[in-house]
Amino acid sequence: MAESVSAPDTFKVHGTGGDLIFMGPPGVGKGTQAKALAQESGWIHLSTGELFRDHIRRATGLGRTVKTFLDKGEYVPDDVTVELVRDRLEKIGPSTRVLFDGFPRTVAQAESLYARLSSRATAQHRTDDTPEVIANRLDVYDEQTRPVIGYYEDRGLVKRVNGVGRVEDITTRLRDALDNGS
C-alpha cells in the first residue's frame, strides 16, 4: 500500500489545495500514479529519482556522487537531496502545485521540506534495479522512510490509499481521496 500526504494550509505555497507527497516502498507505483495525477491536474511532478537519473545521464559531478549511492541501493545523503529539490523548487512558480515523488525519504528531509515550504509560504536499464539492490532499498525504506509517514501522521496529514489493483483504479482512488479529503 502506498501513502500520500496532503500538505496543510500552511503549505499552500503553490496553489489553493497545497502540495502532495507520494510515499511508499520501491516498486509500488508511486511514480506511475504521480505522473498520471500530475498530467491530469496540471501539477508539477517532482521526482528525485528522475532528477538523480538526469544528473547521472549528463555525467555531472552530482550525478557521479549520486550514482555511487544508488548503485548500492542506499539513499543519497540528505544534504545533496535537499539541495537538488531546493534548486528544482526555485524554478517552479509559486502558484503551481507540486506532487513530490521520492521526497522526503527521511525525517530530516521532511523537516527541511516543511521549513522550505513554510518559509516560501509566500524501460531503460537502471543499475538500481537488481534483486540485491532492490532488497537493500526495501530495507533502507523500512529504516529511514517509514518513520517519515509517522512524522506526517502525527500532524494529521496522511491519507492512506489502497495501491493494489489496476493503474486506472488506483488513480481513481487517489483522485477520490484528494477530492473528498478522505
N, C-alpha and C positions, 0 to 999 in steps of 0.2 A: 504494500500500500504506500502510495506517495502522499505527502502532506503539502499543503500550500499555506502560506502565511499571508494574511492581508495586512498591509501597513495601516496603522491607525491614523486618525485625523491629523496628528502632529507630523505625519509623514507626507501629507498632501502637497508635496513639492512639485510633482509632475502632472497633477490633474485633480479632478474633483473626487475621485474614488481612492486615491492612494496607489502605491505600487504593490506588486505581488512578488513573493518569493516562492519558488518551487523547490521542495526538498524531498529527498528520498535516496535510497541506496543506488549505487551504479546499476544501470541497465533496466530501470523500471519504467522508462518512457518519459522522464521529465522533459527532456529536450523536444521530443515529438509533440507533447501536449503544449509546451511553452510556445513553440513555433506556430502551432495551429491557432492558439488563442491570440497571440500577438498579431498574426496576419489578419485574423478575423476582426480584431478590435482596433487595429492601427497603433498598437503599442510598440515600443522598442523591446526586442528580445535581447537581453544582455547575458550572454553565456560566457562564463570564464573559460570553459573548455575550448570554445571556438576562438576566444581571444588568445589563449595559450597556443593553440594549434597554428593560428595565423603567424604568431611570432616565430614558431618553430619552422614553418614553411619559408618564411623570409630570412631565416638564419640570423636573427638579431641576437645581440648579447643576452637579452632576456629570454629569447627562445632557447638558446643553448643551456641557460641555467634551468629553465622550466623543464626541459626535456630530461635532465638528469633525475628529477624527482618523479615525473610522470612515468618514465620507463621502469621505475621500481614500484609503481603503484602507491607512491606517497603523495601527500598533499604538498603543493607549492607553499613555501613559508608565507605566513600571514602578511608580512610587510610587503612582499612582492605582489601578492594577490590584491591587497587593498590598494596599492598604488596603481595597479593596472585598472582596477574598477574606477578609482577616482578619475584617472585620465579619461576613461570612456564616458563617465557621467558629465564631465566638463563639456563634451561635445553634444550632449542631449539637452534640448530646450527645456526650460523649467515647467512648461505646461504639458509635456509629453509624459505619459505613464510608462513605467518601466516594469518589465517582467524579468526578474532575476532568476537565472538558471545556473546553479552551481556556486552560488554565493548568497549568503555566507555559509561556510562549512565548519567554522569553529566559533565558539562564543566570542573570542577576541574579534573575529571578523564581524560578527553580529553587532557587537558594541561599536565597532568602527562605522558600520553602516548606519546604525542608529544615530551616532554623533554626526555623521556626514549628512544624512537626510534632515535631521533636526536643525542643524546649523544652516542648511540650504533652504530650510522652510521658507524662506523667501521663495558503395560504401567502400571509402578508401581504407587502406591498411593503416592501422594505428598500433604503435608499439605498446600502448596501454591496454590492449585487448587480449592479451594472452591469458590462459587459465590461471597461471600463477599470479600474475599481476592483478587480475580481477579478484582473486581470493584475498589478496592483501588489501585491495581497495575497499572491499566489503568490511574487513577488519578495521581499517582506518576510519571508515564511515561510522561504524558502531562506537568506536572510541572517541572520535572527535566531532562528528557532525550530529549524531543523535542527540547529544546534550543541547545543541542549538534549538532543537524542537522544544525541549523543556524550557529553555530561555524564553522563547516566544509564547509558549503555552502558559507560563506563569503570568504573562501580561495579557492573556485572553485574546491572542492574535492568531491562533492556529485554527484552520478549517481543515478537517480530515475529509478526504475524498477517496473512495474506492478506486484504485488504479488498476484493477483487474478487468479485462474484457476487451472488446473491440475498441480501437482507437476512437472511432466516432462516438461510441457510448461513453467513454471516459471523458471526451471533450464535452459532451452534453452535461455530464455530472459536474464537471468543473465550472461550466458556464452557469448551471443552476445554482451552484454554491456561491458564485460571485453575485448573481442577480438577486438571490434570496437572502444573502447574508447568513446562510446556514452551513 
